Amino acid sequence: MDDKMIISNEYIKHLKTIPLLFTTHVFRFSIVPFEGVYRLYRPLYMLSFAMDYRIWGLNPFGYRLTNVIIHSLNAFLVFFLIYKLFSNYPLALLTSILFCIHPLHTESVCFISGRAELWVSLFTLLSLIFYINYAISLKGLSYFLSLLSFIFALLSKEAGFLVFVPVFVAILGLKSKIPKNSIIFHFLSFIGIFAIYMILRLTVLVPMQLPFKSPYPFFWDILNFLRVLIEYIKLFIFPYSLHIFRSIMPISSFSNADIISPILFLFSLLIITIVSIKRKKYVLLSGISWFILMLLYLISFLYYKDFRCVSMEEHWAYLASIGFFLILAYLILTIKRPKLITIVSIPIVVIYGVLTNINSSHWKEEMSFYRYNLEFIEAPLSIIPRLEFMDVLTKRGLYKEALDEAAFVLSTHPQNWIAYLKRGDTLRAMRKFPEAKEAYQNALKIDYFCWQANQRLKSLAEESGGVYKEEVDPALSPLEAKIVSLIRMGDFDQALYALSQAISASPTPNLYTFAGITFGKMDSYEEAIEAFNAALKIDQNHLLALYNLAVTYENKNLPEKAEEIRKRIRQIK
């Protein structure tokens, strides 16, 4: 992912293009598979890459150094926050040390493209600290800086909206000077900023990524979310076999034995919370609420990679881990004998530090990174890293291994046109031009409008000394054929201009369908759906419009609507 986000991202390399980072999603600048699904608006995250590029160029050391610096700042802010809240130096110190050295954070720090987690954590902690400082001193500047940090958190990662909840949970154990009415007003001010952010996202800026529709009733989503919490706790205590694209199998039936653990966990959580409230154990309450609230948004993204598994990526737990480490540090420090505290805490710190060093070694070189992680990731989640690994293998001249990866992907996902594209790239590097051409043509058989395949075929013909000749559908009119050619070569602006002229003169189902396909290639799914429906108003049985409408619904993660359209297609056929 780092090569897509940094090396091939021209928008972070030129000062004149930096303003564009604030008006579009992070994947607009790179060819990333399924980029339409991930409409992530993170301008400060992208701006940090632009700043790194001005200093370091493409030297990965500088980018990793930036991540390490941000993580170190976060560890210091964790110490400062806990000390501000509870005036307990050992508690603050041990919590920050555990946060700093824990192996689970290796992905967040070593994965350069995963920097968004570091940024949103930095501004979340700053927002909390400034507000707590205001609660103690009533200095208006601190309140203003808290709101400003909240805005920066939103511009770092969408989950930044979670800040305003723990801001007010965190002051449970604080002797605040703020009147209750003012606290309500402050809470509403955070919500107001978030509302403005949402309005701008829905109108002027990048449309919000809609929550992924769950295939299961909400009851099962809650239980699966609780299972994710349990798995994270296990990884905090026993950080073994750490890897990207971690997942667990979902439960959706009472006959599944895994249903017992989330139910027991929920009851245990309720009992601990009630006891903590009665005994005024504000440290435990703060830790529990922080841990859960900072992961609560995951309910909408449990199945975002595949409906057959529950996703739980390691870097998602970065900010939430503060709550767990606060509880762990508190439990260690409740030991009455100081020597025993030392005997318990030092081995934990040393073991976690060693494991962090071992785990970080897998991120130093891309070949070892992919080989290590692919040992743990199973299909279908292994598809994306395998396709990325193909690029690395081809670049290194390991062509046979690259072709083996393509064969593996196609054996499980024969309609994956990206695998055919990358297979063609490998064969082209081997100077096997006829086989490369066949691979690109196979991609076109899956997606007739695959502009990446057409561009590769054109450049392949030039490289091999041949002549590129685009296939023309004889059923199309000359104007329609010209528009299709523009779409297939990725010239979407010219295609839309020609379509607007043609539709205003004589609207036809084909023209509206081609407009929908163009919008779909540009990830403008609402406009694409509108265009396909316009085609279907003229001809309700227009198969090309129906097929692409179903694909668009799938890209918007609306499988039920997609299946309805496919039923119509089957009835027509």
DAPE-V811147 format. One record per residue. N is the residue number from 1. RES is the residue in one small letter. PHI is phi in whole degrees, 0 to 359 (NA if undefined). Layout:
n;res;phi
N;RES;PHI
N;RES;PHI
//
This chain:
n;res;phi
1;m;NA
2;d;299
3;d;291
4;k;287
5;m;277
6;i;237
7;i;298
8;s;264
9;n;265
10;e;289
11;y;284
12;i;264
13;k;258
14;h;227
15;l;299
16;k;290
17;t;264
18;i;301
19;p;303
20;l;292
21;l;297
22;f;267
23;t;235
24;t;210
25;h;276
26;v;291
27;f;263
28;r;297
29;f;267
30;s;222
31;i;276
32;v;245
33;p;305
34;f;62
35;e;297
36;g;295
37;v;286
38;y;255
39;r;274
40;l;264
41;y;253
42;r;219
43;p;297
44;l;293
45;y;300
46;m;290
47;l;298
48;s;296
49;f;293
50;a;297
51;m;293
52;d;300
53;y;296
54;r;295
55;i;268
56;w;251
57;g;66
58;l;250
59;n;282
60;p;298
61;f;303
62;g;296
63;y;293
64;r;293
65;l;299
66;t;300
67;n;299
68;v;296
69;i;296
70;i;297
71;h;297
72;s;295
73;l;298
74;n;298
75;a;298
76;f;296
77;l;293
78;v;298
79;f;302
80;f;295
81;l;296
82;i;296
83;y;293
84;k;299
85;l;286
86;f;240
87;s;51
88;n;235
89;y;299
90;p;300
91;l;297
92;a;295
93;l;294
94;l;293
95;t;298
96;s;292
97;i;294
98;l;299
99;f;297
100;c;292
101;i;256
102;h;294
103;p;299
104;l;296
105;h;273
106;t;300
107;e;297
108;s;298
109;v;270
110;c;279
111;f;277
112;i;302
113;s;289
114;g;270
115;r;296
116;a;304
117;e;296
118;l;292
119;w;294
120;v;296
121;s;292
122;l;302
123;f;283
124;t;297
125;l;296
126;l;296
127;s;299
128;l;295
129;i;296
130;f;296
131;y;290
132;i;297
133;n;298
134;y;293
135;a;298
136;i;273
137;s;253
138;l;60
139;k;276
140;g;299
141;l;299
142;s;297
143;y;295
144;f;297
145;l;294
146;s;296
147;l;295
148;l;296
149;s;296
150;f;298
151;i;298
152;f;296
153;a;298
154;l;297
155;l;278
156;s;266
157;k;197
158;e;303
159;a;292
160;g;299
161;f;295
162;l;288
163;v;301
164;f;292
165;v;283
166;p;291
167;v;306
168;f;266
169;v;291
170;a;294
171;i;270
172;l;304
173;g;263
174;l;258
175;k;278
176;s;279
177;k;269
178;i;280
179;p;296
180;k;301
181;n;298
182;s;291
183;i;298
184;i;298
185;f;299
186;h;296
187;f;302
188;l;293
189;s;292
190;f;295
191;i;297
192;g;298
193;i;297
194;f;296
195;a;296
196;i;297
197;y;302
198;m;295
199;i;298
200;l;296
201;r;297
202;l;279
203;t;243
204;v;265
205;l;268
206;v;294
207;p;304
208;m;298
209;q;287
210;l;293
211;p;303
212;f;285
213;k;291
214;s;282
215;p;279
216;y;240
217;p;301
218;f;301
219;f;304
220;w;287
221;d;298
222;i;297
223;l;295
224;n;292
225;f;296
226;l;296
227;r;295
228;v;297
229;l;300
230;i;298
231;e;296
232;y;296
233;i;299
234;k;301
235;l;290
236;f;295
237;i;279
238;f;235
239;p;282
240;y;244
241;s;48
242;l;287
243;h;197
244;i;282
245;f;54
246;r;289
247;s;204
248;i;227
249;m;282
250;p;287
251;i;250
252;s;214
253;s;211
254;f;291
255;s;280
256;n;282
257;a;296
258;d;292
259;i;291
260;i;293
261;s;298
262;p;294
263;i;293
264;l;298
265;f;297
266;l;297
267;f;296
268;s;297
269;l;297
270;l;295
271;i;296
272;i;298
273;t;295
274;i;298
275;v;297
276;s;295
277;i;292
278;k;296
279;r;266
280;k;56
281;k;273
282;y;293
283;v;296
284;l;296
285;l;298
286;s;296
287;g;296
288;i;296
289;s;295
290;w;298
291;f;301
292;i;285
293;l;296
294;m;285
295;l;245
296;l;299
297;y;296
298;l;294
299;i;304
300;s;277
301;f;231
302;l;297
303;y;241
304;y;290
305;k;270
306;d;194
307;f;290
308;r;273
309;c;211
310;v;260
311;s;277
312;m;206
313;e;294
314;e;295
315;h;289
316;w;297
317;a;272
318;y;302
319;l;288
320;a;295
321;s;297
322;i;302
323;g;298
324;f;294
325;f;293
326;l;296
327;i;294
328;l;298
329;a;297
330;y;297
331;l;294
332;i;296
333;l;284
334;t;282
335;i;298
336;k;286
337;r;267
338;p;303
339;k;296
340;l;292
341;i;300
342;t;296
343;i;298
344;v;278
345;s;286
346;i;298
347;p;301
348;i;299
349;v;297
350;v;295
351;i;298
352;y;297
353;g;296
354;v;296
355;l;296
356;t;297
357;n;296
358;i;294
359;n;293
360;s;293
361;s;295
362;h;288
363;w;260
364;k;284
365;e;218
366;e;294
367;m;296
368;s;294
369;f;300
370;y;291
371;r;298
372;y;293
373;n;291
374;l;290
375;e;291
376;f;256
377;i;273
378;e;257
379;a;296
380;p;272
381;l;290
382;s;280
383;i;298
384;i;298
385;p;297
386;r;293
387;l;295
388;e;292
389;f;297
390;m;301
391;d;299
392;v;296
393;l;296
394;t;295
395;k;298
396;r;275
397;g;82
398;l;269
399;y;291
400;k;298
401;e;294
402;a;295
403;l;293
404;d;296
405;e;295
406;a;297
407;a;297
408;f;296
409;v;298
410;l;289
411;s;290
412;t;260
413;h;225
414;p;295
415;q;262
416;n;277
417;w;291
418;i;294
419;a;297
420;y;294
421;l;299
422;k;288
423;r;298
424;g;298
425;d;297
426;t;294
427;l;296
428;r;293
429;a;296
430;m;277
431;r;66
432;k;264
433;f;295
434;p;298
435;e;291
436;a;295
437;k;300
438;e;297
439;a;296
440;y;296
441;q;293
442;n;296
443;a;298
444;l;290
445;k;294
446;i;279
447;d;229
448;y;301
449;f;261
450;c;288
451;w;291
452;q;296
453;a;293
454;n;295
455;q;296
456;r;292
457;l;298
458;k;295
459;s;292
460;l;295
461;a;298
462;e;294
463;e;290
464;s;271
465;g;82
466;g;264
467;v;239
468;y;279
469;k;229
470;e;285
471;e;289
472;v;243
473;d;287
474;p;297
475;a;283
476;l;272
477;s;286
478;p;305
479;l;294
480;e;297
481;a;297
482;k;294
483;i;295
484;v;301
485;s;297
486;l;297
487;i;294
488;r;290
489;m;259
490;g;82
491;d;269
492;f;290
493;d;297
494;q;294
495;a;296
496;l;294
497;y;296
498;a;295
499;l;295
500;s;298
501;q;293
502;a;290
503;i;292
504;s;296
505;a;278
506;s;203
507;p;293
508;t;227
509;p;302
510;n;299
511;l;296
512;y;297
513;t;295
514;f;295
515;a;296
516;g;297
517;i;296
518;t;296
519;f;299
520;g;298
521;k;294
522;m;267
523;d;68
524;s;266
525;y;289
526;e;296
527;e;295
528;a;296
529;i;298
530;e;299
531;a;293
532;f;297
533;n;295
534;a;296
535;a;294
536;l;286
537;k;292
538;i;278
539;d;221
540;q;292
541;n;250
542;h;289
543;l;295
544;l;296
545;a;293
546;l;297
547;y;299
548;n;289
549;l;294
550;a;297
551;v;297
552;t;295
553;y;297
554;e;294
555;n;295
556;k;274
557;n;62
558;l;239
559;p;297
560;e;294
561;k;294
562;a;298
563;e;293
564;e;300
565;i;293
566;r;294
567;k;297
568;r;298
569;i;296
570;r;295
571;q;293
572;i;292
573;k;290
//
